[in-house]
Amino acid sequence: MKGKTILVTGGTGSFGKKFVEIMLKKVHPKKLIIFSRDELKQHEMRMAGFNHPSLRYFIGDVRDAQRLVRAMQGVDVVVHAAALKQVPACEYNPIEAIETNIRGAENVINAALDAGVRKVFALSTDKAVAPTNLYGATKLCAEKLFIQSNSYSGTIGTRFSCVRYGNVIGSRGSVIPVFLEQRKRGVLTITDERMTRFWLTLEQGVNFVVKCIDIMHGGEVFVPKIPSMKIVDLARTIAPESKLEITGIRPGEKLHEVLVSEDEGRNSLAMDDMFIIQPAHPWWTADKYPGARSVPEGFYYGSNNNTRWLTPEEMSNLIK
């Protein structure tokens, strides 16, 4: 992406800011367009030092198809990170979640096709696998839209792929800030002692996205190999002296998250640091990924059957 024009939707969010930071440090694009609907957050980014000559701040909403068309003129790569992400908010405002997460994805796709963008890379979530809440359901729909849109562009047009990963340490939706706040009163709330989750840092997520954009052919869902941790162990790591209060699983919440389902495993390849879920009808073959191998029959990648688990010391260092 060096020397290219890149647009990131949701560019003022947790991922967007870290993405901009890493792109300016390591990749050096010709132009980096931050597309978001919040003028205050854009102003705060400028005041925080995000004022490089290559940056462009573009006010717009992914619900606004015409604004996206205007923003994507001359763009080479689009990273789609804009979404409504809070599970309770999506449950309480279902139509709004659909308008942003599904209709917004449709608008990004159409604008990219019309503008001749080379690559579009969309961020998804483990909650899109067998979704039990509306947020996960909207992200599953968005995944399907992006993957299938490769058929609209043909073999030489815009390429669409997705990434799917777990909980991000330090993001707005993370439970870690909640635990840090609850630690002040000495009681941390846990919904279920058996619960496990995948974890990675913002920097790890951004670096993975940058790598996948480079190697994508179109139609893949990329899944990083990342560690798991029990929520109860996370709570004890953050506040070892605090009391744990069990509140019960909330509506739409899972005991364990899955990043690759058993059914998806039939179309998945394994590499040293990732899994690649291939589209049902790829026009490219597995040899496009040197060293990739098929996963065994019945394979699925869940936070409870992971081979890599974070120790309390590792999590403490990541939080710091």
C-alpha positions, 0 to 999 in steps of 0.5 A: 500500500506504499504510495497508494491512496487509502480510505478507512471508514470509521477512521476515528474509532479505536481501530481507525486511529491505530491503523492511521498511526501504523500506516504513517509509521510503516507504510507511508501511503500517498494519501490516507482518508479518514472517513467518519461522521463525528467532527469532534472526534476528527478534531480531537485526532488532529489535536492529538497529533494526527495532522500529517500532510498525507491525511484527509479528514472526510465527514460522512456516514456509511449510510450516505451512498452519495457521500461514499461515492464522492469520497472514493474517487481515486482511492486504491484501497478501502478498509471498512471499519465503521459499524455499530458495535455495542451489543446492547445498543444494537438489540435496543435499536435493531433498525439502526444496526441494520442501517449501519452494519448492513445497508452501510456495507452495501453502500461501501460495496457499490461505491467501491465498484463504481469508483474502481477501487482495487481492494476492499477489506472489511472488519468482522467479528467472532460474533458473526459465527452462529450469531446469537445477537443482532450485532453478530447477525448484521456482521454475518450479513455484511460478510456475505455481502462483501464476499459475494460482491467479488462476482459483481466485479469479475476477475479483474475488477474490485476485490473484496475480503474480510477479517474476523477476529476476537476481543480487542484489548483497549477497544471501546467494546472491551470488558477490560475498562469495565473491570478497571473501573469496577476494581475501584469499588472492589467488586467485579461482575462476571456473567458466567465462570465458564466463559472464554474469549479470544484476545488480541491487541489493537496493534496486532489487529492492525498489523494483521489487517495490513498483512492480509490486504497485501496477500488477499486475492478476493473472497477470503475471510482471514482469521488470526491465530490468537490466544484465549483466556477465561473471563474469570482469570482476566478478572482475577488478573486485573483485580486479584483482591476484588470480589467476583459477583456472578450475574448470569449470562445476558441475552445474546451472549455465548459461553465461548466464541468461535472464529472458524465453524466446523462447516467453514472448516471444510473450506479452510486453509491453515498457515503458521499464523492464520486460517483462511476461509476460502469462498465456496467457488474460488477462481484461485487455488490453494497454491496461491498461499505457499505452505498452506494446508487443509485443516482436519475433518471436523475442525473448528476454532473456538475460544474453548478448544484453543491450543494457545492460552494467555497467562495472567502475566502475559495479560498484565503486560498487554493491558499495561 
